[in-house]
Amino acid sequence: MSRAACFTSVLRVFFNYEKRIRLLSPPEKIFQYFASVRNPDGEVFMLPADLMRAVVPVFPPSESNIVREGRLRGERNPGELHCAPSEFFMLFDTNGDRLISFAEYIFFVTLLSIPESSFSAAFKMFDVDHSGEIDKEEFKKVMALMRSYNRQGATHRDGLRTGLKISQPVENGGVVEYFFGNSGNEPLHYEKFTNFLKGLHDEIIRLEFSHYDVKSSNTIPAKDFALSMVASADMSHINKLLDRADNLGNDPDLKGVRITFEEFKSFADLRRRLEPLAMAIFTYGKVNGLLTKQDLKRAAHHVCGVDLTDRVVDIIFHVFDTNHDGNLSSEEFVRALQRRETDIRQPATPGSVGPLSSWLNFNTCSVLRQMLLK
């Protein structure tokens, strides 16, 4: 085995290990593994970049020499992290330390479980007295219910874990103070709540892009964009897709291509509209027999309102055109995107049924599920 092949194999071992931690470990272990800061009192905290890595599977940037992105005690220094500082998280950094506590981590992963299409519905569920605003007690009651439909939210033990010290229970994170003021008596209005949720989803995307943008050029290599696309793919298919991402360097038309943040975010916006996208591309495929690059662009634009550039589409087809015939293997493409959204939302029990399951658990979308099973 060549040195490059050996290095790639090592990266995949680390990646699979970290993916299992995200999906199978209790939240205390996930938090402790990805957190990169420990204060003199022994309490563990996350940086914004740590939160991103805890919920989004990422590979080391191709332009970096870092082998892995998690951190066990003594392995790495926080200064080695690649993501830029987060102005968004500073909005509710009530004590000015720029750090995320375990309580806030549980808070964030619970809110990340809400699809963007359900922000309005989520607020209405908080607003139990239909006043157009919610108070702290209403908020805490519904948050407790929401956590019961998210794996990490449902299984946390207020940080109780050997070696993990916390200063506050999950109900009293700093974000609650941001929402309701120091006294806890300020009402939370619809616009502030929905803007927060949208900002949280957007910031995770920005941090992921920053992770791959090692040179701070506002562009990332085509290979890293491809790795981002396939990182959440099903384990039974991921090695094949990773091989195709690695082979981008052998394509003379793509090896020098760089993707901008605007292109990266457009693709993320498309992923958030997965249900209409899936319906559109499967419809195009059934009508035409095959899904071409122009079909994909039309589906994204007309159905989802997202414009994909030619180079983004070229990379998508390089990875997911498994037969090399110029047509998209749409089933694997949709499965990879669907897995990304499902993994972030982490439903407590696959296929669970409850008052929030229709929008907390993406797998309950019967239309998409039936398409994927055909």
C-alpha positions in Angstrom: 0.0 0.0 0.0 1.3 3.4 -1.0 1.9 6.1 1.7 -1.0 8.2 0.3 -3.3 5.2 0.4 -2.2 4.3 3.9 -2.9 7.9 5.0 -6.3 7.9 3.5 -7.1 4.6 5.2 -6.1 6.1 8.6 -8.3 9.1 8.0 -11.3 6.9 7.3 -10.7 4.8 10.4 -10.7 8.0 12.5 -13.7 9.3 10.6 -15.7 6.1 11.2 -14.7 6.1 14.8 -16.0 9.7 15.3 -19.1 9.0 13.4 -19.9 6.1 15.8 -19.3 8.4 18.7 -21.8 10.9 17.4 -24.5 8.4 16.6 -24.1 5.8 19.4 -22.6 7.5 22.5 -24.4 9.3 25.3 -24.3 13.1 24.9 -21.9 13.5 27.8 -19.3 11.4 26.0 -19.9 13.3 22.7 -19.5 16.6 24.5 -16.3 15.6 26.3 -14.8 14.1 23.2 -15.2 17.1 20.9 -14.8 19.9 23.6 -11.4 21.5 23.4 -11.3 23.7 26.4 -11.0 22.9 30.1 -10.9 25.7 32.7 -8.7 25.6 35.8 -11.6 24.2 37.8 -11.8 21.2 35.5 -15.0 22.2 33.8 -15.2 21.3 30.0 -16.4 23.7 27.4 -16.8 23.8 23.6 -15.8 26.4 21.1 -18.3 27.0 18.3 -16.1 24.9 16.0 -16.3 22.0 18.4 -20.1 22.2 18.4 -20.1 22.1 14.6 -17.9 19.0 14.6 -20.0 17.3 17.2 -23.1 17.5 15.0 -21.6 17.5 11.5 -19.3 14.7 10.2 -16.2 16.3 8.6 -12.9 15.2 7.2 -9.7 16.9 7.8 -9.2 19.7 5.2 -7.3 18.5 2.2 -5.0 21.5 2.5 -4.1 20.8 6.1 -1.9 18.2 7.8 -4.3 17.6 10.7 -5.2 13.9 10.8 -8.3 14.1 13.0 -10.6 16.8 14.3 -11.8 15.4 17.6 -9.8 15.7 20.8 -9.0 13.5 23.7 -7.3 14.9 26.7 -3.7 15.9 25.9 -3.9 15.3 22.2 -4.3 18.8 20.8 -4.4 22.5 21.6 -7.5 24.6 20.8 -5.3 26.9 18.8 -5.1 24.2 16.1 -8.8 24.4 15.3 -9.4 25.7 11.8 -12.8 27.4 12.1 -12.9 31.2 12.4 -14.4 32.9 15.5 -18.2 33.0 15.6 -19.9 36.3 15.8 -23.2 34.6 16.0 -22.4 32.7 19.2 -21.2 35.9 20.8 -24.7 37.3 20.6 -25.8 35.1 23.5 -22.4 34.8 25.2 -23.8 36.3 28.4 -20.7 36.0 30.5 -18.2 37.0 27.8 -16.1 33.8 27.8 -17.0 32.8 24.2 -17.5 29.2 25.4 -20.4 26.7 25.1 -21.3 24.8 28.2 -22.8 21.3 28.3 -26.2 22.9 29.1 -26.0 25.1 26.0 -24.8 22.1 23.9 -27.9 20.2 24.7 -30.0 23.3 24.0 -28.4 23.8 20.6 -28.7 20.2 19.4 -32.3 20.2 20.4 -33.1 23.3 18.4 -31.0 22.0 15.5 -33.4 19.1 15.4 -36.1 21.5 14.1 -36.3 21.6 10.3 -36.2 25.2 8.9 -39.6 24.6 7.3 -41.1 24.1 10.8 -39.8 27.2 12.6 -43.2 28.8 12.5 -44.9 25.7 13.8 -42.4 25.3 16.5 -43.1 28.8 17.8 -46.8 28.2 17.8 -46.2 25.1 19.9 -44.3 27.2 22.4 -47.0 29.9 22.4 -49.5 27.8 24.3 -51.7 30.8 25.2 -51.7 32.3 21.6 -50.4 35.6 22.7 -47.8 36.0 20.0 -45.0 35.7 22.5 -43.7 33.1 24.9 -42.5 33.3 28.4 -39.7 31.4 30.1 -41.9 28.8 31.7 -43.7 28.0 28.4 -40.4 27.7 26.7 -38.9 25.4 29.2 -41.9 23.0 29.2 -41.9 22.6 25.4 -38.1 22.3 25.3 -38.4 19.4 27.7 -40.9 17.8 25.4 -38.7 18.4 22.3 -35.7 16.9 24.0 -37.7 13.7 24.5 -37.8 13.3 20.7 -34.1 13.9 20.2 -31.6 11.1 21.1 -29.1 13.3 22.8 -31.7 15.5 24.5 -33.6 12.4 25.8 -30.6 10.5 27.2 -28.5 13.3 28.8 -28.0 13.1 32.6 -27.3 16.8 33.2 -23.7 16.1 32.4 -23.2 13.4 35.0 -20.1 11.5 33.7 -16.8 10.7 35.3 -14.3 13.5 34.6 -17.0 15.9 33.3 -17.8 18.8 35.6 -20.6 21.2 34.8 -21.9 24.3 36.6 -25.5 24.4 35.6 -28.4 22.0 34.6 -29.6 22.0 31.0 -32.6 24.1 31.8 -30.4 27.1 32.7 -28.0 27.6 29.8 -26.8 31.1 28.8 -29.1 31.1 25.7 -32.1 31.1 28.0 -30.8 34.4 29.4 -30.3 35.7 25.9 -34.0 34.9 25.1 -35.6 36.1 28.4 -33.2 38.6 29.9 -31.2 38.6 33.1 -34.4 38.5 35.2 -36.0 35.8 33.0 -39.2 37.9 32.7 -38.8 39.4 29.2 -41.1 37.8 26.6 -39.7 36.1 23.5 -41.2 37.3 20.3 -41.7 35.3 17.1 -39.2 37.2 15.0 -36.4 36.8 17.6 -37.0 33.1 17.9 -37.2 32.3 14.2 -34.2 34.5 13.4 -32.2 32.7 16.1 -33.1 29.3 14.6 -32.2 30.4 11.1 -29.0 31.9 12.4 -28.1 28.7 14.2 -28.6 26.6 11.1 -26.7 29.1 8.9 -23.8 29.3 11.4 -23.3 25.6 11.4 -22.9 25.8 7.6 -20.5 28.8 7.9 -18.4 26.9 10.4 -18.3 23.8 8.2 -17.1 25.9 5.3 -14.5 27.6 7.5 -13.3 24.2 8.6 -12.3 23.4 5.0 -11.2 27.0 4.1 -7.7 26.5 5.6 -6.2 29.4 3.6 -9.0 31.8 4.6 -9.6 32.6 0.9 -13.4 32.2 1.0 -13.0 29.2 -1.3 -12.4 25.5 -0.7 -11.1 22.8 -3.0 -13.5 20.7 -5.1 -12.4 17.6 -3.2 -13.4 19.1 0.2 -16.8 20.1 -1.2 -17.2 16.5 -2.4 -16.1 15.2 1.0 -18.7 17.4 2.7 -21.4 16.0 0.4 -20.6 12.3 1.1 -19.6 12.5 4.8 -23.0 11.6 6.0 -23.7 8.8 3.4 -24.7 5.4 4.6 -21.7 3.4 5.9 -22.4 0.6 3.4 -21.8 3.1 0.5 -19.4 5.7 1.9 -16.1 4.1 0.9 -17.2 4.0 -2.8 -18.2 7.6 -2.6 -15.1 8.6 -0.8 -13.0 6.9 -3.5 -14.8 9.1 -6.1 -14.1 12.2 -4.1 -10.5 11.3 -3.8 -10.3 10.8 -7.6 -11.3 14.4 -8.2 -7.6 15.2 -8.4 -7.3 13.0 -11.5 -10.0 14.9 -13.4 -8.3 17.6 -15.4 -11.5 19.7 -15.5 -12.1 19.6 -11.8 -8.8 19.2 -9.9 -8.2 23.0 -9.9 -11.8 24.0 -9.2 -12.6 25.9 -6.0 -16.0 26.4 -4.5 -17.1 29.7 -2.9 -19.0 30.1 0.3 -22.0 31.3 -1.7 -22.0 28.1 -3.8 -21.5 26.0 -0.6 -24.4 27.7 1.1 -26.6 27.3 -2.0 -26.1 23.6 -1.8 -26.9 23.6 1.9 -30.1 25.5 1.1 -30.9 22.8 -1.4 -30.3 20.1 1.2 -32.7 21.8 3.6 -35.4 21.5 0.9 -34.9 17.8 0.4 -38.5 16.6 0.2 -39.5 18.8 -2.8 -36.0 18.2 -4.3 -36.5 14.4 -4.0 -39.9 14.6 -5.6 -38.6 16.8 -8.4 -35.6 14.8 -9.4 -37.4 11.4 -9.2 -40.1 12.9 -11.4 -37.6 14.2 -13.9 -35.9 10.8 -13.9 -39.1 8.8 -14.5 -40.2 11.1 -17.3 -36.9 11.2 -19.1 -35.5 7.9 -18.0 -32.3 9.4 -16.9 -31.3 12.5 -14.8 -28.9 14.8 -16.6 -27.0 17.9 -15.3 -29.6 20.2 -16.8 -32.4 18.2 -15.2 -30.8 18.6 -11.8 -30.3 22.4 -12.3 -33.9 22.8 -13.4 -35.3 20.8 -10.5 -33.2 22.9 -8.0 -34.2 26.2 -9.5 -37.9 25.7 -10.3 -38.9 23.5 -7.4 -36.6 24.7 -4.6 -35.6 28.2 -5.7 -31.9 27.4 -5.5 -29.5 28.1 -8.4 -26.6 25.6 -8.6 -23.5 26.7 -10.6 -22.2 24.5 -13.4 -19.1 23.6 -11.4 -21.1 22.5 -8.3 -23.3 20.3 -10.6 -20.1 18.9 -12.2 -18.8 17.8 -8.8 -22.1 16.3 -7.8 -22.1 14.2 -11.0 -18.5 13.2 -10.6 -19.3 11.7 -7.2 -22.8 10.3 -7.9 -22.6 9.4 -11.5 -21.5 5.9 -10.6 -21.9 4.4 -14.1 -19.8 7.2 -15.7 -22.6 7.7 -18.3 -23.3 11.4 -17.7 -26.4 10.7 -15.6 -27.0 11.0 -11.9 -27.4 8.1 -9.6 -30.2 10.0 -8.0 -31.1 7.4 -5.3 -27.7 7.5 -3.8 -27.5 11.2 -4.1 -30.8 11.7 -2.2 -29.9 9.1 0.4 -26.7 10.9 1.2 -28.4 14.2 1.7 -31.2 12.7 3.7 -28.8 10.9 6.0 -27.1 14.2 6.7 -30.3 15.9 7.9 -31.4 12.8 9.8 -28.1 12.5 11.6 -28.2 16.1 12.8 -31.7 15.8 14.1 -31.0 12.4 15.8 -34.5 11.2 16.6 -34.7 9.4 19.8 -36.2 6.2 18.2 -36.2 5.6 14.4 -39.8 5.8 13.2 -41.1 7.1 16.6 -44.5 8.6 16.7 -45.5 11.5 18.9 -46.8 15.1 18.9 -43.6 16.5 17.5 -42.3 13.5 15.5 -43.7 14.7 12.1 -41.2 17.5 12.1 -38.5 16.4 14.5 -37.9 13.1 12.8 -37.2 13.5 9.0 -37.7 9.7 8.5 -41.5 10.1 9.1 -41.9 11.8 5.7 -43.6 8.8 4.1 -43.4 10.3 0.6 -39.7 10.6 0.6 -39.3 7.2 2.3 -41.4 5.5 -0.3 -39.3 7.1 -3.1 -36.1 5.9 -1.6 -37.4 2.4 -1.2 -38.4 2.1 -4.9 
